[in-house]
Amino acid sequence: MVTLRKPIESLARLNRQARERSFDIEDIDWGRSVERARPWMPEPLGLLYYATSYRRLDAGVRRRYNQLAALSLCEQFILFEQAVIRALPGVLARRDLPAELRESLRHFIVEEQKHIEMFWRLLERSEPGFYRKRTPKLALPSLFHSVMMDCAVSSPRLFLAWIWLTIFLEERTLFVSRQFLRAQRQMPETIDPLHAEVHAFHFKDEVRHCQIDQHLLTVLYDPQPRWKKSLCGEMFHHALRAFVFPGRSTRRILALLGKELPYLRDSVIPRLLAELPQIGASPEFHMNLFSPTALPRTLRLISLYPEHAEARRLLPLAPWALTRSDAGVAAPGR
């Protein structure tokens, strides 16, 4: 049996923390300007960082790519947190939901609404011309993933993948936030202060949300029949694959970069697009973003559930893969 390093806090304690540690969105210094001469996120969080040709880009191009990728990251958080908010009313409608978990989920909804507003404000201050209307420009899921997510959030008691996607994405949020905090602490000149501050405030709630996620797993997922868990495993595998072999948002970023810097269109952008499918097989990519260092709790939990066998095959640097001779990275399309 795989055990977690740290015990999970009780719901009563988590609810008390939600009341005592709440922050107001106005606690963020919205009066400061976003600094366009700096990167807006730590460089290794950008997908193209792992492309062979990335190091040959000049500093200005890398910085602008970084800024656009930071916008895409904010949009991803908004889309995910909107989806969670859509799913939770169906969960709260259950009469058998424990009272303490019901309270936790109500705090959860309020906090996710605050995060959504936080990231929209950051987007508007970063690129006012892009976000005259609050609509995503870069992080647009495919039709397949949109339909799958709609199914999960509209029928959360039938399609349970939203629970596992929440577990994965909220621990990923902790990892991302820690990268911002580290950059701000160790190399403050390399990161925009407002972006760093917003991600630091995001971190405050997400630590507790990751604990609530495991209570969701115990209360709502573990008692379910095998067929529901098998369906969940298939859906989660497809969702995870979009993160392990990403590219949709990056293609939109490169298209925008080509409009802003037309001289990149002839050779630089085509070369980066050609390299994009191979990034998901990069050991450095997996080491930085999908290793036990980045996702310790998620990887331990995935190892405990047989319905996640296909998801495990996508993660060659996870503990279960390190002693297996057949633990290669699955190629895109397989």
C-alpha positions in Angstrom: 0.0 0.0 0.0 1.3 3.4 -0.9 0.9 6.0 1.8 0.9 9.7 1.7 3.7 11.5 3.5 1.4 13.9 5.3 -1.9 13.1 6.9 -5.0 14.7 5.5 -6.5 17.5 7.6 -10.0 16.9 9.0 -12.8 18.8 7.2 -13.6 20.6 10.5 -10.0 22.0 10.6 -10.1 22.8 6.9 -13.3 24.7 7.3 -11.9 26.6 10.2 -8.9 27.6 8.1 -11.2 28.8 5.3 -12.8 31.2 7.7 -9.7 32.3 9.5 -7.3 32.6 6.5 -9.6 34.2 4.0 -8.3 37.0 1.9 -10.0 39.8 -0.1 -9.2 40.2 -3.7 -8.5 43.9 -3.0 -5.5 42.7 -0.8 -3.7 42.4 -4.1 -1.9 45.5 -5.3 -3.9 46.2 -8.4 -2.4 49.7 -8.7 0.9 48.4 -10.0 1.5 48.0 -13.7 2.5 44.8 -15.4 6.2 45.1 -16.4 6.5 44.3 -20.1 10.3 44.3 -20.0 10.2 41.2 -17.8 9.0 37.6 -18.2 5.6 37.0 -16.7 6.2 33.5 -15.5 9.1 31.2 -14.7 10.6 30.1 -18.0 10.4 26.2 -17.5 6.6 26.5 -17.2 6.4 27.3 -20.9 5.9 24.4 -23.3 8.3 25.6 -25.9 11.1 25.8 -23.3 11.5 22.0 -24.1 11.6 22.5 -27.9 15.1 21.9 -29.5 15.0 25.3 -31.3 13.9 27.3 -28.3 17.5 28.1 -27.2 18.2 29.6 -30.6 15.5 32.3 -30.2 16.7 35.7 -29.2 15.9 37.0 -25.7 13.1 39.3 -26.9 11.3 36.6 -28.7 11.6 34.2 -25.7 10.3 36.9 -23.4 7.3 37.7 -25.6 6.5 33.9 -25.9 6.8 33.7 -22.1 4.3 36.5 -21.7 1.8 35.0 -24.0 2.2 31.6 -22.4 1.6 33.3 -19.0 -1.7 34.6 -20.3 -2.6 31.1 -21.5 -1.9 29.7 -18.1 -4.3 32.3 -16.5 -7.0 31.3 -19.0 -6.5 27.6 -18.1 -7.0 28.4 -14.5 -10.2 30.3 -15.3 -11.6 27.6 -17.5 -10.9 24.8 -15.0 -12.3 26.8 -12.0 -15.4 27.7 -13.9 -15.9 24.0 -14.7 -15.6 23.0 -11.0 -18.1 25.6 -10.0 -20.5 24.2 -12.5 -20.1 20.7 -11.1 -20.5 21.4 -7.4 -24.2 22.4 -7.3 -25.0 18.9 -8.5 -22.8 17.5 -5.7 -24.4 19.7 -3.1 -27.8 18.5 -4.2 -27.0 15.1 -2.6 -29.0 14.6 0.6 -26.4 12.2 1.9 -23.5 14.6 1.7 -21.8 15.0 5.1 -22.4 18.4 6.6 -18.7 19.3 7.0 -18.0 18.4 3.4 -21.0 20.5 2.3 -19.5 23.4 4.2 -16.1 22.8 2.6 -17.6 22.8 -0.9 -19.5 26.1 -0.2 -16.2 27.7 0.8 -14.7 26.1 -2.3 -17.2 27.8 -4.6 -16.7 31.2 -3.1 -12.9 30.9 -3.3 -12.9 29.7 -6.9 -15.2 32.6 -7.9 -12.6 34.9 -6.3 -9.8 33.2 -8.2 -11.6 33.6 -11.5 -12.0 37.3 -10.9 -8.4 37.5 -9.8 -7.1 36.0 -13.0 -9.5 38.1 -15.2 -8.1 41.2 -13.6 -4.6 40.1 -14.2 -5.3 39.3 -17.9 -7.0 42.7 -18.3 -4.0 44.5 -16.8 -1.5 42.5 -18.8 -3.1 42.9 -22.3 -6.0 45.3 -22.2 -6.4 45.1 -26.0 -6.9 41.3 -25.9 -9.4 41.2 -23.1 -11.9 44.0 -23.8 -14.4 41.2 -23.3 -13.8 38.4 -20.8 -13.4 35.6 -23.3 -10.4 33.2 -23.5 -8.1 33.9 -26.5 -5.5 31.1 -26.1 -6.6 28.3 -23.9 -9.4 26.9 -25.9 -10.1 23.1 -25.5 -10.9 20.9 -28.4 -14.5 20.0 -29.2 -13.9 16.5 -27.8 -12.5 17.8 -24.5 -15.2 20.4 -24.3 -18.0 17.8 -24.7 -16.2 15.5 -22.2 -16.0 18.3 -19.6 -19.6 19.3 -20.2 -20.7 15.7 -19.5 -18.6 15.6 -16.3 -19.8 18.9 -14.8 -23.5 18.5 -15.8 -23.7 14.9 -14.4 -21.0 14.8 -11.7 -22.6 11.8 -10.0 -22.3 9.7 -13.2 -19.1 11.0 -14.7 -16.6 11.0 -11.9 -13.6 12.2 -13.9 -14.0 15.7 -12.6 -12.8 14.5 -9.2 -9.6 13.2 -10.5 -9.1 16.2 -12.8 -9.5 18.4 -9.8 -6.9 16.4 -7.8 -4.4 16.6 -10.7 -5.0 20.3 -11.6 -5.0 21.6 -8.1 -1.8 19.9 -7.2 -0.4 21.2 -10.5 -1.5 24.7 -9.4 0.5 24.3 -6.2 3.5 23.4 -8.2 3.1 26.3 -10.6 2.6 28.7 -7.6 5.7 27.4 -5.9 7.7 28.1 -9.1 6.5 31.7 -9.0 7.2 32.1 -5.3 10.7 30.7 -5.8 11.5 32.9 -8.8 10.2 36.0 -6.8 12.4 35.0 -3.8 15.6 34.0 -5.6 15.6 36.1 -8.8 13.0 38.9 -8.4 14.3 40.7 -11.5 13.3 37.8 -13.7 9.5 37.8 -13.0 6.8 40.5 -13.2 5.7 41.4 -9.6 2.0 41.5 -10.2 1.9 38.1 -11.9 3.9 36.7 -9.0 1.6 38.3 -6.4 -1.5 36.9 -8.0 -0.1 33.4 -8.1 1.1 33.7 -4.5 -2.5 34.6 -3.4 -3.8 31.7 -5.5 -1.5 29.4 -3.5 -3.1 30.4 -0.2 -6.4 28.6 -1.0 -5.1 25.8 -3.2 -3.1 24.2 -0.4 -6.4 23.6 1.4 -8.3 22.7 -1.7 -5.9 19.8 -2.4 -6.8 18.4 1.0 -10.5 18.8 0.3 -10.0 16.9 -3.0 -9.0 13.8 -1.1 -12.1 14.0 1.0 -14.1 14.1 -2.2 -12.3 11.0 -3.3 -13.1 9.1 -0.1 -16.7 10.2 0.2 -17.9 10.5 -3.4 -15.6 8.2 -5.5 -14.4 5.2 -3.4 -18.0 3.8 -2.8 -18.9 3.9 -6.5 -19.3 0.7 -8.6 -16.5 -0.6 -10.8 -18.2 0.4 -14.1 -18.3 4.0 -13.0 -14.7 3.9 -12.0 -13.7 2.3 -15.3 -15.5 5.1 -17.2 -13.8 7.7 -15.0 -10.4 6.1 -15.8 -11.0 6.3 -19.5 -12.1 10.0 -19.3 -9.3 11.0 -17.0 -6.8 9.3 -19.4 -8.0 11.4 -22.3 -7.9 14.6 -20.2 -4.4 13.9 -18.9 -3.1 13.1 -22.4 -4.0 16.7 -23.4 -1.5 17.9 -20.7 1.2 15.3 -21.5 1.0 15.9 -25.2 -0.2 19.5 -25.4 0.0 21.9 -28.3 -3.4 23.4 -29.0 -2.7 26.6 -26.9 0.9 26.8 -28.1 -0.2 26.8 -31.7 -2.5 29.7 -31.0 0.4 31.5 -29.2 2.7 31.0 -32.1 0.0 32.3 -34.5 -0.2 35.4 -32.4 3.5 35.7 -32.2 3.7 35.5 -36.0 1.3 38.5 -36.2 3.3 40.5 -33.8 6.7 39.5 -35.3 6.2 38.7 -38.9 9.8 37.9 -39.6 9.3 34.7 -37.5 6.8 33.3 -40.0 9.1 32.0 -42.7 11.3 29.5 -40.8 11.2 30.0 -37.0 7.6 29.3 -36.3 7.3 26.4 -38.8 10.4 24.8 -37.1 8.8 25.2 -33.6 5.5 23.7 -34.8 7.4 20.8 -36.3 9.1 20.1 -32.9 5.9 20.5 -30.9 4.7 16.9 -31.1 8.0 15.6 -29.6 7.9 17.7 -26.5 5.6 15.2 -24.7 8.4 12.6 -25.1 11.1 14.8 -23.6 12.6 13.5 -20.4 13.3 17.1 -19.2 9.6 18.0 -19.8 8.5 15.1 -17.7 11.2 15.6 -15.0 10.2 19.3 -14.6 6.4 19.0 -14.8 5.2 15.4 -14.2 7.7 13.9 -11.8 7.1 13.0 -8.1 8.7 16.3 -7.2 6.0 18.2 -9.1 3.0 16.0 -8.4 3.7 13.8 -5.4 0.2 13.4 -4.0 -1.5 12.9 -7.4 1.0 10.2 -8.5 0.6 8.3 -5.3 -3.1 8.4 -5.6 -3.1 7.3 -9.2 -0.9 4.3 -8.3 -3.6 3.0 -6.0 -6.5 2.7 -8.5 -6.4 0.0 -11.2 -8.7 2.0 -13.5 -5.8 4.5 -14.1 -3.5 2.0 -15.8 -3.7 3.9 -19.1 -3.0 7.2 -17.3 0.0 5.7 -15.7 1.5 4.8 -19.0 1.5 8.5 -19.9 3.9 9.3 -16.9 7.2 7.5 -17.4 9.0 9.2 -14.5 6.4 8.3 -11.9 7.4 5.9 -9.2 5.6 2.9 -10.7 7.5 3.3 -14.0 11.0 3.6 -12.7 11.4 -0.2 -12.2 9.6 -1.3 -15.3 11.4 -2.0 -18.6 8.3 -1.2 -20.7 7.7 2.3 -19.2 8.4 4.3 -22.2 6.5 7.4 -23.1 3.5 6.6 -25.3 3.7 8.3 -28.7 1.1 10.8 -29.7 -1.9 9.1 -31.4 -1.4 5.7 -29.8 
